[in-house]
């Protein structure tokens, strides 16, 4: 790919803003999500630190021996996979303090580094940005007729957006938001992502630290997580699931340690639970909602083809929900909002909660089929009333995000309906 083929990302504006406020911007996220390309778009020079048998592997040793040689170059300077030479952190901090300039460095990382030997947190000099895979709007698969920010601020429009092919939605879920996969078929996407997962298990986990892990059990855990994508499955439930489906016993401590290692590779993007208000009488569950960094990983782990999703609409519903929530996170991040999920002990749920900077919040239900819009709207209305009656702060906006809806509109009861293929940041 040449830089003139760069596809703009929603997060570009955030990077531009942070480059004016901090001496260094650290872009973190899973491998293959486009960190190097987005950093190159904002940088004027670069150095690649990557382990292997090429010239870049020599740069790691040079970075440890003569770090100022690595830092020397036109600014902003990209240092790719900086975690392979963590001593650079303090050298960069010193350089920033010495000249006081902003936007000097862009660091990218595909794993959480071991911070042993780093003397300073970098507070005030560094900022971190989490890069996700691409949303449907970024890949050109959403018309962008309405923005999430406008919805959350109470604005709505009425517009026909056109029919959506359910097979196309299946393809988008399987392909995922990986920049290099945009033009691939579903079959080729699955092949690429299976190789991606193999490399995570066979190579990246070994590079992470000196811990020896049972690779077959890591794979079984990943498959269990795929079966439980978009749920609040506990570690005990994952253990039981592996026993049930794979006849393999794995203790909870091992599962916990493997989850931690995989999380350090940014393989997950879980939703934290949302509490509507500490004064509310509602008891809110504290489990995270489990998500891979992209729902396509779950599809690849379960070998789900387009037909496989279409023949199991319940499973497709979870995968679709996960794809929508990926997009909502990308869009919400662009205007400083935070995303959560809601589940209380009366088994009432909200698929996605978006909390705005002023503390107000919006509730979103996600449905694949248009025939589920009524049910989703009633769930939102009933939950809003319950929260109000029990002393909590009720949501300011209720919205149903649908896969197969052909219009944006506001119902007489105030619930907004939006097709995911018409949404943008």
TAMOLIN-V958547 format. One record per backbone hydrogen bond with DSSP energy under -0.5 kcal/mol. NH is the residue of the N-H (numbers start at 0). CO is the residue of the C=O. Records with the same first field share a line. If there is no record, write none. Layout:
# TAMOLIN-V958547
NH = CO ; CO
This chain:
# TAMOLIN-V958547
4 = 1
5 = 2
7 = 5
11 = 8
12 = 9
14 = 10
15 = 11
16 = 12
17 = 13
18 = 14
19 = 15 ; 16
20 = 17
21 = 17
22 = 124
23 = 124
24 = 104
25 = 126
26 = 24 ; 106
27 = 25 ; 128
28 = 108
32 = 29
37 = 33
38 = 34
39 = 35
40 = 36
41 = 37 ; 38
42 = 38
43 = 75
44 = 75
46 = 77
48 = 46 ; 79
49 = 47
56 = 53
57 = 53 ; 54
58 = 54 ; 55
59 = 55 ; 56
60 = 56
61 = 57
62 = 58
63 = 59
64 = 60
65 = 61
68 = 65
69 = 65
70 = 66
71 = 67
72 = 70
75 = 103
76 = 103
77 = 44
78 = 105
79 = 46 ; 77
80 = 107
81 = 78 ; 107
83 = 80
84 = 81
85 = 82
87 = 84
88 = 85
90 = 86
91 = 87
92 = 88
93 = 89
94 = 90
95 = 91
96 = 92
97 = 93
98 = 94
99 = 95
102 = 21
103 = 22
104 = 22
105 = 76
106 = 24
107 = 78
108 = 26
111 = 263
114 = 112
117 = 114
118 = 116
124 = 121
125 = 121
126 = 23
128 = 25
130 = 27 ; 128
131 = 129
132 = 292
133 = 176
138 = 134
139 = 136
140 = 135
141 = 135
142 = 420
145 = 421
147 = 423
150 = 146
151 = 147
152 = 148
153 = 150
154 = 149
158 = 156 ; 407
160 = 405
161 = 405
165 = 163
168 = 164
169 = 165
170 = 166
171 = 167
172 = 168
173 = 169
174 = 170
175 = 171
177 = 174
180 = 177
181 = 178
183 = 180
188 = 184
189 = 185
190 = 186
191 = 187
192 = 188
193 = 189
194 = 190
195 = 191
196 = 192
197 = 193
198 = 194
199 = 195
200 = 196
201 = 197
202 = 198
203 = 198
204 = 199
206 = 202
207 = 203
208 = 204
212 = 210
214 = 212
217 = 213
218 = 214
219 = 215
220 = 216
221 = 217
222 = 218
223 = 219
224 = 220
225 = 221
226 = 222
227 = 223
228 = 225
229 = 289
230 = 227
237 = 233
238 = 234
239 = 235
240 = 236
241 = 237
242 = 238
243 = 239
244 = 240
245 = 241
246 = 242
247 = 241
254 = 250
255 = 251
256 = 252
257 = 253
258 = 254
259 = 255
260 = 256
261 = 257
262 = 258
263 = 259
264 = 260 ; 261
265 = 262
266 = 261
268 = 290
270 = 288
273 = 340
275 = 273
279 = 276
280 = 389
283 = 281
284 = 342
288 = 270
289 = 230 ; 287
292 = 266
296 = 293
297 = 293
298 = 294
299 = 295
300 = 296
301 = 297
302 = 299
303 = 298
304 = 302
308 = 304
309 = 305
310 = 306
311 = 308
315 = 311
316 = 312
317 = 313
318 = 314
319 = 315
320 = 316
321 = 317
322 = 318
323 = 319
324 = 320
325 = 321
326 = 322
327 = 323
328 = 324
329 = 325
330 = 326
331 = 327
332 = 328
333 = 329 ; 330
334 = 330 ; 331
335 = 332
336 = 331
337 = 354
339 = 352
340 = 271
341 = 349
343 = 347
344 = 282
346 = 343
349 = 341
351 = 363
352 = 339
353 = 361
354 = 337 ; 352
355 = 353 ; 359
358 = 355
361 = 353
362 = 396
363 = 351
364 = 398
366 = 400
371 = 368
372 = 369
375 = 371
376 = 372
377 = 373
378 = 374
379 = 375
380 = 376
381 = 377
382 = 378
383 = 379
384 = 380
385 = 381
386 = 382
387 = 383
388 = 384
389 = 385
390 = 387
391 = 386
393 = 391
395 = 360
396 = 360
398 = 362
399 = 415
400 = 364 ; 398
401 = 399 ; 417
402 = 366
403 = 367
407 = 158
408 = 416
410 = 408 ; 414
413 = 410
415 = 397
416 = 408
417 = 399
419 = 401
421 = 418
422 = 419
423 = 145
